[in-house]
């Protein structure tokens, strides 16, 4: 006799169909009544099965419409040196150019620009003392009208205080354009990025602002940009819902 609870058996059947592709991303699951009839059980048992799949991030529920297989990521971020350099030459920021190359419209909303004490993780990456002053630019990235990620950019004040980075306005072409401008105030060349990724579940305020469905984790990405001398110029602290992005890293091994 099968001792597995009925809701888990239903969840396993649906999970198998989702992972195999029988139920494609965006497909609507059968209604609770239909699933209950098919599995000869009750609606409450079906609800428990769907709640389990939702907690695993496999399905999302919409009030009055039902449950759907979680869509695949909307945007693929490709990180290679040549790819980044090509986007830089376009005069667009890397994020906007990557979205445009996939037929999507990206906008960046500048939420705040302020001078603050460097948190420990930022100070370590910038090679400055804890609580040393840094400039932080807080942004919300939106693609096709949907909030996609938060991104806080941190910059050492000794390099950036007297530049457009410290001003509450958009920087033409992005901060990297200013950094590499041969006639600009920084005049450095970006040569290396180091990324640290941490996966966790979002806190309620993040779920609300970024419209993150239940069971969908977020990735915190700390990207540090270095110049030709190995000096850290920038740390980007991004919060990315995993249902909206796919990341590809190309690593050249000498």
C-alpha positions as CSV (number, residue, x, y, z in Angstrom):
1,X,0.0,0.0,0.0
2,X,1.3,3.4,-0.9
3,X,1.8,5.4,2.3
4,X,2.6,8.7,0.4
5,X,-0.1,11.3,1.2
6,X,-2.4,12.0,-1.7
7,X,-1.4,15.6,-2.1
8,X,2.2,14.6,-2.5
9,X,1.3,12.0,-5.1
10,X,-0.6,14.7,-7.1
11,X,2.3,17.1,-6.7
12,X,4.7,14.5,-7.9
13,X,2.6,13.8,-11.0
14,X,2.4,17.5,-11.9
15,X,6.0,18.1,-11.0
16,X,7.0,15.3,-13.5
17,X,4.9,16.8,-16.2
18,X,6.4,20.3,-15.6
19,X,10.0,19.1,-15.5
20,X,9.6,16.9,-18.6
21,X,8.0,19.8,-20.6
22,X,4.7,18.0,-20.9
23,X,3.3,21.0,-19.2
24,X,5.1,24.0,-20.8
25,X,6.0,27.3,-19.2
26,X,3.0,29.5,-19.0
27,X,0.5,26.6,-19.3
28,X,-2.5,26.7,-17.1
29,X,-3.0,23.7,-14.8
30,X,-6.4,22.0,-14.7
31,X,-8.8,23.6,-12.3
32,X,-9.0,22.3,-8.7
33,X,-12.3,20.6,-9.5
34,X,-10.8,18.9,-12.6
35,X,-7.7,17.8,-10.7
36,X,-9.8,16.5,-7.8
37,X,-12.0,14.5,-10.2
38,X,-9.0,13.1,-12.1
39,X,-7.2,12.0,-8.9
40,X,-10.4,11.0,-7.1
41,X,-9.8,13.3,-4.2
42,X,-11.0,16.6,-2.7
43,X,-10.3,20.2,-3.7
44,X,-8.5,20.8,-0.4
45,X,-6.1,18.0,-1.2
46,X,-5.5,19.5,-4.6
47,X,-4.9,22.9,-3.0
48,X,-2.2,21.4,-0.8
49,X,-0.5,19.8,-3.8
50,X,-0.5,23.2,-5.7
51,X,0.7,25.0,-2.6
52,X,3.7,22.6,-2.5
53,X,4.6,23.2,-6.1
54,X,4.2,26.9,-5.6
55,X,6.6,26.8,-2.7
56,X,9.1,25.0,-5.0
57,X,8.8,27.8,-7.5
58,X,7.3,25.5,-10.2
59,X,3.9,27.2,-10.4
60,X,2.4,30.6,-9.8
61,X,-1.2,31.3,-8.9
62,X,-3.3,34.2,-10.2
63,X,-6.4,35.3,-8.3
64,X,-9.5,34.2,-10.2
65,X,-7.5,32.7,-13.1
66,X,-5.9,29.6,-11.5
67,X,-2.4,28.1,-11.4
68,X,0.2,28.3,-14.2
69,X,3.5,26.7,-14.8
70,X,6.1,29.3,-13.9
71,X,7.4,31.1,-17.1
72,X,11.0,30.7,-18.1
73,X,13.3,33.7,-17.5
74,X,12.4,36.7,-19.6
75,X,16.0,38.0,-20.2
76,X,19.3,36.2,-20.7
77,X,22.3,38.1,-19.5
78,X,25.4,37.1,-21.3
79,X,28.7,38.0,-19.7
80,X,31.9,37.9,-21.8
81,X,34.6,40.5,-22.2
82,X,33.9,41.0,-25.9
83,X,30.2,41.1,-25.4
84,X,30.6,43.8,-22.7
85,X,33.0,45.8,-24.9
86,X,30.6,45.6,-27.9
87,X,27.7,47.0,-25.8
88,X,30.0,49.7,-24.5
89,X,30.7,50.8,-28.1
90,X,27.0,51.1,-28.7
91,X,26.7,54.0,-26.3
92,X,24.2,52.1,-24.2
93,X,24.6,50.6,-20.7
94,X,25.3,46.9,-20.8
95,X,21.9,46.0,-19.3
96,X,19.9,48.1,-21.7
97,X,21.9,46.9,-24.7
98,X,21.5,43.3,-23.7
99,X,17.7,43.8,-23.4
100,X,17.5,45.6,-26.7
101,X,19.4,42.7,-28.4
102,X,16.6,40.4,-27.3
103,X,13.8,42.7,-28.6
104,X,13.0,44.1,-25.2
105,X,12.7,47.7,-23.9
106,X,14.7,48.4,-20.7
107,X,14.6,51.5,-18.5
108,X,16.5,52.4,-15.4
109,X,14.8,54.4,-12.7
110,X,17.2,56.3,-10.5
111,X,15.8,56.1,-6.9
112,X,18.5,57.9,-5.0
113,X,22.1,59.1,-5.1
114,X,23.8,59.6,-1.7
115,X,27.0,59.5,0.2
116,X,27.1,56.8,2.9
117,X,29.4,54.7,5.0
118,X,30.6,51.6,3.1
119,X,29.1,48.3,4.4
120,X,31.6,45.6,5.2
121,X,31.1,43.6,2.0
122,X,31.5,46.7,-0.1
123,X,34.5,48.0,1.7
124,X,36.3,44.7,1.3
125,X,35.7,44.7,-2.4
126,X,36.7,48.3,-3.0
127,X,39.8,47.9,-0.8
128,X,38.8,50.7,1.6
129,X,38.3,50.8,5.3
130,X,35.0,49.8,6.9
131,X,32.6,52.8,7.1
132,X,34.7,54.9,4.7
133,X,32.5,57.2,2.7
134,X,31.2,55.9,-0.7
135,X,28.8,57.2,-3.2
136,X,25.8,54.9,-3.8
137,X,23.5,55.1,-6.8
138,X,20.2,53.1,-6.2
139,X,18.3,52.0,-9.3
140,X,15.3,49.9,-10.3
141,X,15.6,48.2,-13.6
142,X,12.4,47.7,-15.6
143,X,11.9,45.6,-18.8
144,X,8.8,45.9,-20.9
145,X,7.1,47.6,-17.9
146,X,7.9,44.8,-15.5
147,X,10.2,45.4,-12.5
148,X,13.2,43.2,-13.0
149,X,15.9,44.0,-10.4
150,X,17.3,46.4,-7.8
151,X,20.8,47.6,-8.4
152,X,22.9,49.7,-6.0
153,X,26.2,50.9,-7.4
154,X,29.0,51.8,-4.9
155,X,31.9,54.1,-5.8
156,X,34.9,55.4,-3.8
157,X,34.6,59.1,-3.1
158,X,38.2,59.9,-3.8
159,X,37.6,59.0,-7.5
160,X,34.0,60.0,-8.0
161,X,32.9,62.8,-5.6
162,X,33.5,65.6,-8.2
163,X,31.9,63.7,-11.1
164,X,28.4,63.1,-12.5
165,X,28.3,59.8,-10.6
166,X,27.8,61.9,-7.4
167,X,24.9,63.8,-8.9
168,X,21.2,62.8,-8.8
169,X,20.8,62.4,-12.5
170,X,21.5,59.8,-15.2
171,X,25.0,59.4,-16.4
172,X,25.1,59.6,-20.2
173,X,26.0,56.2,-21.6
174,X,26.3,54.7,-18.1
175,X,29.0,55.0,-15.5
176,X,31.4,52.9,-17.4
177,X,31.4,55.3,-20.3
178,X,32.4,58.1,-17.8
179,X,35.1,55.9,-16.3
180,X,36.7,55.1,-19.7
181,X,36.2,58.5,-21.3
182,X,39.8,59.6,-22.3
183,X,38.8,63.2,-21.8
184,X,36.8,62.5,-18.6
185,X,37.7,62.8,-14.9
186,X,38.5,59.1,-14.3
187,X,40.3,58.0,-17.5
188,X,40.6,54.3,-16.5
189,X,40.0,51.2,-18.5
190,X,37.8,48.4,-17.1
191,X,39.5,45.1,-17.6
192,X,38.1,42.6,-15.1
193,X,34.8,41.8,-13.4
194,X,34.5,39.5,-10.4
195,X,31.0,38.3,-9.5
196,X,29.8,36.7,-6.2
197,X,26.3,35.2,-6.2
198,X,24.2,34.3,-3.2
199,X,20.8,32.6,-3.6
200,X,18.1,33.1,-0.9
201,X,14.3,33.7,-0.5
202,X,13.2,37.3,-0.7
203,X,11.9,39.3,2.3
204,X,8.3,40.6,2.1
205,X,9.2,44.1,1.0
206,X,11.3,42.7,-1.9
207,X,8.5,40.4,-3.0
208,X,6.0,43.3,-3.0
209,X,8.1,45.8,-4.9
210,X,9.5,43.3,-7.5
211,X,6.2,41.3,-7.7
212,X,7.9,38.1,-6.9
213,X,5.6,35.0,-6.7
214,X,5.7,32.8,-3.6
215,X,8.4,30.2,-3.8
216,X,10.6,32.1,-6.2
217,X,14.1,32.8,-4.8
218,X,16.3,35.8,-5.6
219,X,19.9,36.0,-6.5
220,X,22.1,38.7,-4.9
221,X,24.9,39.5,-7.3
222,X,27.9,41.4,-6.2
223,X,29.9,42.5,-9.2
224,X,33.3,44.3,-8.8
225,X,34.9,46.1,-11.7
226,X,38.7,46.5,-11.8
227,X,41.0,48.6,-13.9
228,X,44.3,47.6,-15.6
229,X,46.2,48.1,-12.3
230,X,43.8,45.8,-10.4
231,X,42.2,48.7,-8.5
232,X,38.5,48.3,-7.8
233,X,36.4,51.1,-9.3
234,X,32.8,50.0,-8.7
235,X,30.7,47.4,-6.9
236,X,27.2,46.7,-8.2
237,X,25.0,45.1,-5.6
238,X,22.0,43.6,-7.5
239,X,18.9,41.7,-6.4
240,X,17.5,39.6,-9.1
241,X,14.3,37.4,-9.1
242,X,15.2,34.0,-10.5
243,X,12.0,33.8,-12.6
244,X,13.1,36.6,-14.8
245,X,16.7,36.1,-15.7
246,X,19.0,33.4,-17.1
247,X,22.8,34.0,-16.7
248,X,25.5,32.7,-19.0
249,X,29.2,33.1,-18.2
250,X,31.9,32.4,-20.7
251,X,35.2,31.7,-19.0
252,X,38.3,31.8,-21.2
253,X,40.9,29.5,-19.8
254,X,44.5,30.3,-20.9
